[in-house]
Amino acid sequence: MKMRMILAGSTALMIGTAAWAADSELLVFDYSGFEDPAFHSKYIEQHGDSPAFTFFGDEEEALQKLRSGFKADVSHVCAGSVTKWVESGILEPWDTARIPAYGDLNADLTGTDVAAAAADVYFVPTDFGSTAIAYNTEQVPAEDVASLAVFTDPKYAGRVTLPDNVDDAYALAYLATGTTNWTNATDAQFQAASDWLRAVHPNLRTYWTDPAELSQLLATGEVLVSWAWNETLPTMVDEGFPIGFQREAKEGSSLWLCGYVNLKDGEGSEDKAYDFLNAMLDPSSTEALLEAGYGHSNAAAMAAYDDEALTAVGLGTIDAPVLAQLPMSGELREKQSAEFEKIKAGF
């Protein structure tokens, strides 16, 4: 969590079952960690309790569960998946007139307005973060992470890791092969990115699945270099670990953007769905999100924090290419997902 605290299925099920003991009129389908009451304090002020939460491990799992008949009211989703979720027919558009902060949103962070990409607004962004090179500064010189080629460097064989997440992995691979906009990636660009990931695969210690696992890999010294979410930076700093977070490799770094969608067949209160979304977008959520390592899509609220504060959590201004993990075609997403599974299996 991003954000995106990926859990094993059995653990997610256990937590999801326990999470029903809350406001029974709204069920939020989410990544674990986003049930934090500080993220939606205005909702609690209005209704006296948090909504009920149930959790998924990744967005493909969530989509398949919803398509098979599972009922929830709103769901967290990241921008790269939005097109596929819209095409699945399980969403209804948000009414932006019911979202007071809508005009304050920095939906895209790089110039393409995700939230207004279509006449109907199916996706309202709430949180974002960066993905870049996290590394052990005592054992990895800064010059080695000046390029994304560090992931193929034989010097670090068995001491590097990538996220077990197709969007993050392909964001890295596209950047490493010279593509900074994946929304219109050609077949040749997709093939170059896939070939690069195949070249990296033998160099990996593992594919990490959640930030706690990554922190452990770094702390024990098993891993020296990782493609990591920015939340790793403040976490490891707090633990006294010599962590570097290189967002300005010459090929660049990426930004992910996530938010909430309105599920068509939800059985809860539509009014409370808007209350929850509006609470997430309220300035009262900004500091709590930043403390957890997430940027807030409310640009007006974020303006209260200077670049030094944002840099401390890996979200400051940089001078390097940025690949924004924006919506892509369903066809390209399917190709990337299928290819990534092959690569992980050694093919």
Secondary structure by P-SEA (a helix, b strand, c coil): ccccccccaaaaaaaaaaacccccccccccccccccccccaaaaaacccccbbbbbccaaaaaaaaaabbbbcbbbbcccaaaaaaaaccbbbbccccccccccccccccccccccccccccccccccccccbbbccccccccccccccccccccccccccccccaaaaaaaaaaaacccccccccaaaaaaaaaaaaaaccccccccccaaaaaaaaaacccccccccaaaaaaaaaaccbbbbbcccccccbbbbbbbbbbccccccaaaaaaaaaaaacccaaaaaaaaccccccccccccccaaaaaaaccccccbbbbbbccccaaaaaaaaaaaaaaaacc
